[in-house]
Amino acid sequence: SVLCGMVASYGLFERCAIDRAVFVEYMSKVENAYLGTNAYHNAVHAADVTQTVHYLLSTGCVAQVAPLTEEQTLSCVLAAAMHDVGHPALNNDFLKKTWHDLALRYNDQSPLENMHCATGFQMMQADDANILGNLTQVRYFAAGRAGYGTGSTRGFLTQLWDASFVSLAHGGPSGGPSRLSEERKDEVRRFVLGMALATDNALHTEHLSL
């Protein structure tokens, strides 16, 4: 209900053609995928991060610079909600040193963060949770590839700050049709991947140096 109110406050249900019932179902799946046995990286942590992002978007530093477009705002909310989904309470260093399945699957490249992103987007494949289902067809593979690399792995605050300047350069949020174009839908995935993948603690020094 909190997330619904947050998304509604930005007008994203209408402007991004998101079905409310589908959104609730998707977020319920995300919440349930957080492990209750994890003392820190659990659903409460996800809610805390999402609320913090909401503050930055609505009254914090980002809001003071420039309003974001609807796809950028949606990306921020999704990235915050899914950024630690399924966290096993083990860090990346442990996963790599023990040859854990996640480390092997993602070739030691931010295995946790890659798993969080993959899990979050895989949940959208269910018809009852496909929150992007009313949007135009998306090039998932190409957009997913674009989400990786130095341009996207720069942390929540850097991503939000950069997005605010992009929005300012384009005259603020668009007020066009509610259906996003294929290009703008790709942008949602790129932003989500960039922000969620940037939460790898091993990369924070790199983020701060930019």
C-alpha positions in Angstrom: 0.0 0.0 0.0 2.9 2.4 0.7 4.5 1.7 -2.6 1.1 2.1 -4.4 0.7 5.5 -2.7 4.2 6.5 -3.7 3.7 5.4 -7.4 0.3 7.1 -7.5 1.8 10.4 -6.1 4.0 10.5 -9.2 1.1 9.7 -11.5 3.0 6.7 -12.8 0.0 4.4 -13.0 -1.6 6.6 -15.6 1.6 8.0 -17.3 3.3 4.6 -17.6 0.1 2.5 -18.2 0.6 0.3 -15.2 -2.3 -1.7 -14.0 -2.7 -1.2 -10.2 -3.7 -4.8 -9.5 -0.7 -6.1 -11.4 1.6 -3.7 -9.6 0.4 -4.9 -6.2 0.9 -8.5 -7.3 4.4 -7.8 -8.5 5.4 -6.0 -5.4 4.0 -8.8 -3.3 6.2 -11.3 -5.1 9.2 -9.0 -4.6 8.4 -8.7 -0.9 7.9 -12.4 -0.4 11.2 -13.1 -2.2 13.2 -11.3 0.5 14.3 -13.9 3.0 12.8 -13.4 6.5 15.7 -15.2 8.0 18.1 -12.5 6.8 18.5 -10.1 9.7 19.4 -7.1 7.6 18.9 -7.5 3.9 15.2 -8.2 4.2 11.9 -6.7 3.1 12.1 -4.0 5.9 15.5 -2.9 4.5 14.1 -2.7 1.0 11.2 -0.6 2.3 13.6 1.7 4.1 15.7 2.2 0.9 12.7 2.8 -1.2 11.4 5.4 1.3 14.8 7.1 1.2 14.8 7.2 -2.6 11.2 8.6 -2.4 12.5 11.4 -0.1 15.3 12.2 -2.5 12.9 12.3 -5.5 10.2 14.4 -3.8 11.9 16.7 -1.4 15.7 15.9 -1.4 18.6 16.9 -3.5 17.3 15.5 -6.8 14.0 17.4 -6.5 15.9 20.6 -5.9 17.9 20.2 -9.1 15.3 19.1 -11.6 12.2 16.8 -11.8 12.8 13.4 -13.4 10.9 12.0 -16.3 8.3 9.3 -15.5 10.5 6.5 -16.8 13.4 7.7 -14.6 11.2 8.0 -11.6 9.7 4.5 -12.2 13.2 3.1 -12.5 14.3 4.6 -9.2 11.3 3.0 -7.4 11.8 -0.4 -9.0 15.6 -0.4 -8.4 15.1 0.5 -4.7 12.4 -2.2 -4.2 14.3 -5.0 -5.9 18.0 -4.1 -5.1 18.5 -6.8 -2.5 15.7 -9.3 -3.3 16.6 -12.9 -2.5 19.8 -11.9 -0.6 21.2 -15.0 1.1 23.0 -13.1 3.9 26.4 -13.9 2.4 28.6 -11.3 0.8 30.2 -11.3 -2.7 33.7 -12.0 -1.4 32.5 -15.2 0.4 30.6 -16.3 -2.7 33.7 -15.9 -4.9 36.1 -17.6 -2.5 33.8 -20.6 -2.0 32.9 -21.0 -5.6 29.3 -20.5 -4.8 26.7 -21.2 -7.6 26.0 -17.4 -7.9 29.7 -16.6 -8.3 30.0 -19.2 -11.0 26.9 -18.1 -12.7 27.9 -14.5 -12.9 31.7 -15.1 -13.4 32.6 -13.3 -10.1 31.1 -10.0 -11.4 28.9 -8.6 -8.7 27.1 -12.0 -8.3 24.6 -10.8 -5.6 23.7 -7.6 -7.5 23.3 -9.5 -10.8 21.1 -12.1 -9.0 18.9 -9.3 -7.5 18.4 -7.7 -10.9 17.7 -11.0 -12.7 15.2 -12.1 -10.0 13.4 -8.8 -10.1 12.9 -8.9 -13.8 12.2 -12.6 -14.0 9.2 -11.9 -11.7 7.8 -9.6 -14.3 7.5 -12.5 -16.7 4.4 -13.8 -15.0 1.2 -12.5 -16.6 -0.2 -11.4 -13.3 2.9 -9.5 -12.3 4.0 -8.0 -15.6 4.0 -4.3 -14.6 5.5 -3.3 -18.0 3.0 -5.5 -19.9 1.0 -2.5 -21.3 4.0 -0.9 -22.7 5.5 -1.4 -26.2 7.7 -4.3 -26.9 11.2 -4.0 -25.4 14.6 -5.2 -26.5 15.4 -6.8 -23.2 18.7 -8.3 -24.3 20.1 -5.1 -25.9 18.9 -2.9 -23.0 20.2 -5.3 -20.4 23.7 -5.3 -22.0 23.5 -1.5 -22.0 22.9 -1.5 -18.3 26.4 -2.9 -17.5 29.7 -1.2 -17.5 31.3 1.9 -16.1 28.6 4.3 -17.3 25.9 2.6 -15.3 27.6 1.3 -12.1 27.9 4.6 -10.2 25.7 4.2 -7.2 22.1 5.4 -6.4 23.0 9.0 -5.7 25.2 9.4 -8.8 22.6 7.8 -11.0 19.9 10.0 -9.6 22.0 13.1 -9.9 22.9 12.4 -13.5 19.3 11.6 -14.3 18.2 15.0 -12.9 20.6 16.8 -15.2 19.4 14.7 -18.2 15.8 15.7 -17.2 16.8 19.4 -16.9 18.5 19.3 -20.3 15.3 17.9 -21.9 13.0 20.4 -20.2 11.8 18.3 -17.3 9.3 15.5 -17.2 7.5 14.7 -20.4 3.7 15.1 -20.5 3.0 13.1 -23.5 1.0 9.9 -24.0 0.8 7.4 -21.2 2.3 4.6 -23.3 6.1 4.7 -23.3 7.9 4.3 -26.6 10.3 1.3 -27.1 13.3 3.6 -26.5 11.9 5.0 -23.3 10.9 1.6 -22.0 14.5 0.4 -22.6 15.6 3.4 -20.5 13.6 2.0 -17.5 15.5 -1.3 -17.7 18.9 0.5 -18.2 18.3 2.7 -15.2 17.1 -0.1 -12.9 20.1 -2.3 -13.9 22.5 0.6 -13.4 21.3 1.6 -10.0 20.8 -1.9 -8.6 24.2 -3.2 -9.9 25.9 -0.2 -8.4 25.0 -1.3 -4.9 28.0 -3.7 -4.9 30.1 -2.4 -2.0 33.3 -3.3 -3.8 32.6 -0.6 -6.3 31.8 2.2 -3.9 35.3 3.7 -4.1 35.0 3.8 -7.8 31.7 5.6 -7.5 33.1 8.2 -5.1 36.0 8.9 -7.4 33.7 10.1 -10.3 
